[in-house]
Amino acid sequence: MTLGAGVGCGAIAVRAYAPAFTTLHLVRLIPKIPLLAAPFLLWPTFSGDANPVVATASAPGEEAFLLKGIPAPRVGDAGAAAIFTLVDGQSAYSDQKIKALNDGLLPVMEDDPAGNFFFADGGAKRLRIDLGKIIKISQFNSYSWHPGARGPQVYRLYGSDGTSPGFNAQPKAPLDPEKCGWKLIATVETRPKTGSPGGQYGVSVSDPSGQLGAFRYLLMDVSATDPADHESDTFYSEIDVIDRSAPVGPEKQLRDAAVDVYDTADKRAKFNILYGDAPDLKIWTRQKLAPVVAKWYPIISELLKSQGYQSPRRFMIKFANDYTGVAVTMGIFVECNPKWYRQNIDTEAVGSVVHELVHVVQQYGLARKKAKTPVPVWLTEGIADYVRWQLYEPKPRFKVTAKNLDGMHYDASYQTTADFLKWASDKYDKQLVPQLNAAARQGLYSDDLWKKLTGFTAPELGGQWRDQYAKKLGVTLPSSPASDPKQPAGK
């Protein structure tokens, strides 16, 4: 049974008390903050001798998870030495990121995929915690942080000492854990009834007696906060399991202490550069990278503006050894591979980050629910490289020759698409890229948009684009409807 939501994201603390048969959530309203949810009654969800208390709180965000009524994350809890295993589901980011749950380090900002663990979309999601031995637990605490739907927590918590006959240590869905040696401890639900779900959330499951139960294993049966949204799996920042007989450790620290904070040139946004995994890049980030980011973020924001949209006012660039690509952007988080940047520090390093800044500004996922046509990846990446290679450093490596022209396609992404967009903008509409971007962000992109803006479909434009290169190179291309601007595609 699911508990009703009672947590808002505007510095409202909601504490749940658990008498013998019902749980009464009392809402404490901080002055001048609107009340987001009224008090309500909940049915008990625990099978056993203990009467659990589920305390929950949320706030816009404090790095140290200083949430009123919720214990701060602690170093050296029983969960620190536990083994976390995925029983059902997959990590959305990296299988190694499960260690973020008990490494004693906290994310540095509200959208930090590398500093959190979160499940991939779809299917059952179950996470088992093996404490290694039976422990008398006094508290189970979970913490999460995200500016959107990935902030709240929704899960059922089970416990077992592992000694029951027929005990199944890894009960995969749809198997009911209570039928194979597990006890349901509590059901956690922190989604707000109204308002934005974004913020920082803390949950503490405990018992008035000080002993929640004697368990070796804990099982979280996790749900996404919005089943209709494929980007609503919670960013779990840390999980603490408090041993009743062990001393309480110090509060946990931020994941990255090696961080610089900058203002953009227009003072409208701040950004962090984290170099903890690459201290040798610190001087380069300060002298070369940061000034370009500060200057170009406002330029990109202005170029790719749209009605009613404000570019993120905060974003982060992190150099992380456990990332093996070049660079990737997730929301407002840019992760970079230090090895690649060392090898390209005097050539493509800064420009690659400019490409990622475009993704920070694009935010096409904002309209993913209402968009009838997904924005093609080739266009998303093409716009990013258009800004980089046509505006920031207009000396693209993209070269067209008689040998590669026949295999050149407008939707090949990156520099190829960037060149196509530059040609189409120059020939038909200087505002083509800003208009395509605005439609993509508003969920209004469609294949018909090209014809509306230029008079031709994208394949027709692609044909014209290739033809102008063929003419320059003196190459004859196989004729096709798309290459003839007078012949409509499909005819």
Stockholm file with secondary structure:
# STOCKHOLM 1.0

chainA/1-491         MTLGAGVGCGAIAVRAYAPAFTTLHLVRLIPKIPLLAAPFLLWPTFSGDANPVVATASAPGEEAFLLKGIPAPRVGDAGAAAIFTLVDGQSAYSDQKIKALNDGLLPVMEDDPAGNFFFADGGAKRLRIDLGKIIKISQFNSYSWHPGARGPQVYRLYGSDGTSPGFNAQPKAPLDPEKCGWKLIATVETRPKTGSPGGQYGVSVSDPSGQLGAFRYLLMDVSATDPADHESDTFYSEIDVIDRSAPVGPEKQLRDAAVDVYDTADKRAKFNILYGDAPDLKIWTRQKLAPVVAKWYPIISELLKSQGYQSPRRFMIKFANDYTGVAVTMGIFVECNPKWYRQNIDTEAVGSVVHELVHVVQQYGLARKKAKTPVPVWLTEGIADYVRWQLYEPKPRFKVTAKNLDGMHYDASYQTTADFLKWASDKYDKQLVPQLNAAARQGLYSDDLWKKLTGFTAPELGGQWRDQYAKKLGVTLPSSPASDPKQPAGK
#=GR chainA/1-491 SS CCCCCCCCSSSCEEEEECCSSCEEEEEECCTTSCCCCCCEEECCCCCSSCCCEEEEEEESCCTTCCCTTSCCCBTTCGGGGCEEEEEESCBSSCGGGGGGGSSSEECSSSSCGGGSBCBCSSSCCEEEEEEEEEEEEEEEEEEEEESSTTSSCEEEEEEECSCSTTCCSSCCTTSCGGGTTCEEEEEEECCCSSSCCCEEEEEEEECTTSCCEEEEEEEEEECCSCTTCTTCCCCEEEEEEEETTSCCCCBCEESCSCEEEEECTTSSCEEEEECTTCGGGHHHIIIIIHHHHHHHHHHHHHHTCCTTCCCCSEEEEEECTTCCSSEEEETTEEEECHHHHHHTTTTTHHHHHHHHHHHHHHCGGGGTTTCSSCCCHHHHHHHHHIIIIIIISCCCSCCCCTTTSTTCCTTSCHHHHHHHHHHHHHHTCTTHHHHHHHHHHTTCCCTHHHHHHHSSCHHHHHHHHHHHHHHHHTCCCCCCGGGCTTSCTTC
#=GC SS_cons         CCCCCCCCSSSCEEEEECCSSCEEEEEECCTTSCCCCCCEEECCCCCSSCCCEEEEEEESCCTTCCCTTSCCCBTTCGGGGCEEEEEESCBSSCGGGGGGGSSSEECSSSSCGGGSBCBCSSSCCEEEEEEEEEEEEEEEEEEEEESSTTSSCEEEEEEECSCSTTCCSSCCTTSCGGGTTCEEEEEEECCCSSSCCCEEEEEEEECTTSCCEEEEEEEEEECCSCTTCTTCCCCEEEEEEEETTSCCCCBCEESCSCEEEEECTTSSCEEEEECTTCGGGHHHIIIIIHHHHHHHHHHHHHHTCCTTCCCCSEEEEEECTTCCSSEEEETTEEEECHHHHHHTTTTTHHHHHHHHHHHHHHCGGGGTTTCSSCCCHHHHHHHHHIIIIIIISCCCSCCCCTTTSTTCCTTSCHHHHHHHHHHHHHHTCTTHHHHHHHHHHTTCCCTHHHHHHHSSCHHHHHHHHHHHHHHHHTCCCCCCGGGCTTSCTTC
//
